Each structure stands twice: as structure tokens, then as C-alpha cells.
Amino acid sequence: MSFPATGGPHDFSDDGGLEESSPLQKQMHQLYMRFTTLKDSTAPHTGARWIGTAVLFIIYCIRIFLINGWYIVTYGLGIYILNLGIGFLSPASDPSADGSVLPTNEADEFKPFVRKLPEFKFWYGVTRGIVIAFFMTFFSVFNIPVFWPILVCYFFALFIMTMRRQIQHMIKHNYIPITLGKPKFKGKDST
């Protein structure tokens, strides 16, 4: 089977196959590439990213307070962030599923903690969730009437049960998912 000189299954032209696309597709591709470049440029700035996300969340909370509605959207956002947080706190390979355990003494092999959900993807998911929930508050179709104290009770009950299970998993398999930077070693004291 032969393919023409261009347009075959492995045609890796510089434009990514956009020369035959419509102008709208080209514009969307350029917009996507700019967004990806901007998103990737924020990767090393962890503190600034999380401060920006916190500001977005505060703006969202103020909007919910002022419009006095869209509580089901906020509940969904809370559950989504809780789910992302569990992924962030969980190891990539579950020791209880594959039968291995993390090292407990010096003779065991050291296995570094690798997260199921990396920090950047966790941040991006939280930020994207807040932005989507914020835009949902502009449409009355998402303003489902609900008694909000019940949702708060449901959320806290779910949060407590989920975190208790996660902490028991951490204790059982002896891992701590939070690291506060690279360990610093001191040399011998010269006295």
C-alpha cells in the first residue's frame, strides 16, 4: 500500500496538518497553543499559582454570598476539589492493591512517594473547577433550589469519612504525602 507524498498517516508537516483546515480551526489551534504556553510557563511558580487560585476562590465565594444561590454548584465544586485532593494525597501505586509496602526499616528498599495526581495537575484541576463553577453562576438553569445547610452537613460528613479513610491508609502503609522541600543535611560540627 502506498501513500501520496503528503497527507499520509505519518505526515509530520510543520503546521500540524492545519493547512487544509478552516480559518476557525486554525484560530482555535493558535488559541489553544497560546493557552498551553501560558499554562506551562506558570509551572515553576507554585506559590503565585496557588495565591491566584485562592483569589479566584474568594471572588467565587463573594459572588455566591451576594447572589444568594447556586449552592448545588458550590457543593459540586467542593466534592470535585475533595476528589482531586484525595488523588493528590494518594500514592500512584496503591501498596494494598499490589501487595507491596513502603519501607519500614533500613534493610527495605527505598521507594520515593509518587503521587497519583501531581501538584501541577491538582492546581490546574482546582482552578479549572472554580472557573467553570463561576461561569455556571451566570445561568439560572443551574440555580436549583436547595436547603443549603443540608448540603453543608453532607459535605462535612463526606469530608470527614473520606479523610479518615485516607489517614488510616497512610498509617497502615507508613507514608506521608506532604513534603516541605528538599531535606537539608548538616555537616559535622567543627569544634
KASUL-V727794 format. One record per residue. RES is the residue in three letters. BURIAL is 1 if it has 9 or more other C-alpha atoms within 8 Angstrom, else 0. Layout:
BEGIN
RES_BURIAL / RES_BURIAL
END
This chain:
BEGIN
MET_0 / SER_0 / PHE_0 / PRO_0 / ALA_0 / THR_0 / GLY_0 / GLY_0 / PRO_0 / HIS_0 / ASP_0 / PHE_0 / SER_0 / ASP_0 / ASP_0 / GLY_0 / GLY_1 / LEU_0 / GLU_0 / GLU_0 / SER_0 / SER_0 / PRO_0 / LEU_0 / GLN_1 / LYS_1 / GLN_0 / MET_0 / HIS_0 / GLN_0 / LEU_0 / TYR_0 / MET_0 / ARG_0 / PHE_0 / THR_0 / THR_0 / LEU_0 / LYS_0 / ASP_0 / SER_0 / THR_1 / ALA_0 / PRO_0 / HIS_0 / THR_0 / GLY_0 / ALA_0 / ARG_1 / TRP_1 / ILE_0 / GLY_0 / THR_1 / ALA_0 / VAL_0 / LEU_1 / PHE_1 / ILE_0 / ILE_0 / TYR_1 / CYS_0 / ILE_0 / ARG_0 / ILE_1 / PHE_0 / LEU_0 / ILE_0 / ASN_0 / GLY_0 / TRP_1 / TYR_1 / ILE_1 / VAL_1 / THR_1 / TYR_1 / GLY_0 / LEU_1 / GLY_1 / ILE_1 / TYR_1 / ILE_1 / LEU_1 / ASN_0 / LEU_1 / GLY_1 / ILE_1 / GLY_1 / PHE_1 / LEU_1 / SER_1 / PRO_1 / ALA_0 / SER_0 / ASP_0 / PRO_1 / SER_0 / ALA_0 / ASP_0 / GLY_0 / SER_0 / VAL_0 / LEU_1 / PRO_1 / THR_0 / ASN_0 / GLU_0 / ALA_0 / ASP_0 / GLU_0 / PHE_0 / LYS_0 / PRO_0 / PHE_0 / VAL_0 / ARG_1 / LYS_1 / LEU_1 / PRO_0 / GLU_0 / PHE_0 / LYS_0 / PHE_1 / TRP_1 / TYR_0 / GLY_1 / VAL_1 / THR_1 / ARG_0 / GLY_1 / ILE_1 / VAL_1 / ILE_0 / ALA_1 / PHE_1 / PHE_0 / MET_1 / THR_1 / PHE_0 / PHE_0 / SER_0 / VAL_0 / PHE_1 / ASN_1 / ILE_0 / PRO_0 / VAL_0 / PHE_0 / TRP_0 / PRO_0 / ILE_0 / LEU_1 / VAL_1 / CYS_0 / TYR_0 / PHE_1 / PHE_0 / ALA_0 / LEU_0 / PHE_1 / ILE_0 / MET_0 / THR_0 / MET_0 / ARG_0 / ARG_0 / GLN_1 / ILE_0 / GLN_0 / HIS_0 / MET_1 / ILE_0 / LYS_0 / HIS_1 / ASN_1 / TYR_0 / ILE_0 / PRO_1 / ILE_0 / THR_0 / LEU_0 / GLY_0 / LYS_0 / PRO_0 / LYS_0 / PHE_0 / LYS_0 / GLY_0 / LYS_0 / ASP_0 / SER_0 / THR_0
END
